[in-house]
Amino acid sequence: MSQSSLSFDVTRSANPRSADERAKILEKPGFGLYFTDHMVAVRWDKDTGWHDAAVTPYGPIALDPAAAVLHYGQEIFEGIKAYRHADGSIWTFRPEANGARLQRSARRLALPELPVDIFVESLKQITAVDKDWVSDADEASLYFRPFMIGDEAFLGVRGAHKASFYVIASPAGPYFAKGVAPVAIWLSTDYARAAKGGTGAAKCGGNYAASLLPQQQAQAQGCSQVLFLDPVEGKYLEELGGMNVFLVYGKTNTLVTPALSGSILEGITRESLLQLARDRGMTVEERKVTIDEWKQGVSSGEITEVFACGTAAVITPIGQLKGEGFSVGDLSAPAGEVTMSLRKELTDIQYGRQPDRHGWLVRLDG
Ligand SMILES: *Cc1c(COP(=O)(O)O)cnc(C)c1O
């Protein structure tokens, strides 16, 4: 059932925020705190497929208390940004990759696959009505949160026969308000993020729910994020709660990241950085990496930089790794050169300050 052309019914908000109110929010948006005046909704049911695509005023969703998502967690999501370029135009980064990933997540969670062109069109539709929310401030963006829920009212355990896809949008300031600063992360040995054969490779809310307790433990140890190991041997690096992880071997100009294992989320930032590193002649390795390799490599000086990456923060330098009874790295050391130059290169492409040689950008307005 290919439905590549759904037309969107647009209802403008009767009381959108005033230019003044919006300006005040955009001055200091933080992350995920404020939402634009509109949202996108597209419905699906087993008999008719995708239908009723609409842009509506932003507001609460009415759900039957028996809706599948409330009981069995049938939910998936995406995260993707809009960037304003110097000439005022608005662009996004590799949206087809996010659309394809949403389809893979849908398959795993027994939700319907949204055609990628409807996914991309939904970003264009919300941009058309909320474009004034895309700030031109330095490293500001409009963060889109597309998501899908099973909303059939039925308590039997099976994939819902009704689902809805939504897009909401939230203005985001620079992730590091005071400049990019290395963080400390906590190695969780009590918990795994994902199980073998589980949902680790799907971007689903349930994975995040499972990461919140270890995340609290990390915070209690003065760390900002958790690092998870593989769920079988508890030996190999997987990723952080919501970011992929990279090691830089400075002397050999090598970039290493854990190979996709079936329980690692396939980050689009991860894949893009691997490409940029290859382009600049670095050796790139996607392979198994043990936690001992990290500890020993930092101690011996072979591993010169470590960082995490994802759409929200782009690249976060990791200054220190802590775990039960050990600590490696130096939190007070400045972020590494490779980390910062990859970060600059990627954001320069996203904000149109450097040629988009891989054709990663898609225009959202006009
Ligand atoms: C979204 C996400 C990432 C990063 O993916 P990007 O496409 O780079 O934003 C990494 N790990 C997890 C668990 C995620 O949910």
PDBQT file of the ligand as one rigid body, heavy atoms in Angstrom, charges set to zero:
ROOT
HETATM    1  C1  LIG A 401      18.506   8.995  19.021  1.00  0.00    +0.000 C 
HETATM    2  C2  LIG A 401      19.550   8.189  19.674  1.00  0.00    +0.000 A 
HETATM    3  C3  LIG A 401      20.906   8.302  19.347  1.00  0.00    +0.000 A 
HETATM    4  C4  LIG A 401      21.453   9.346  18.396  1.00  0.00    +0.000 C 
HETATM    5  O1  LIG A 401      20.901   9.273  17.123  1.00  0.00    +0.000 OA
HETATM    6  P1  LIG A 401      21.019  10.516  16.144  1.00  0.00    +0.000 P 
HETATM    7  O2  LIG A 401      20.334  10.042  14.915  1.00  0.00    +0.000 OA
HETATM    8  O3  LIG A 401      22.451  10.775  15.935  1.00  0.00    +0.000 OA
HETATM    9  O4  LIG A 401      20.333  11.655  16.815  1.00  0.00    +0.000 OA
HETATM   10  C5  LIG A 401      21.809   7.449  19.963  1.00  0.00    +0.000 A 
HETATM   11  N1  LIG A 401      21.397   6.538  20.870  1.00  0.00    +0.000 NA
HETATM   12  C6  LIG A 401      20.103   6.414  21.219  1.00  0.00    +0.000 A 
HETATM   13  C7  LIG A 401      19.729   5.398  22.235  1.00  0.00    +0.000 C 
HETATM   14  C8  LIG A 401      19.138   7.230  20.640  1.00  0.00    +0.000 A 
HETATM   15  O5  LIG A 401      17.862   7.093  21.002  1.00  0.00    +0.000 OA
ENDROOT
TORSDOF 0
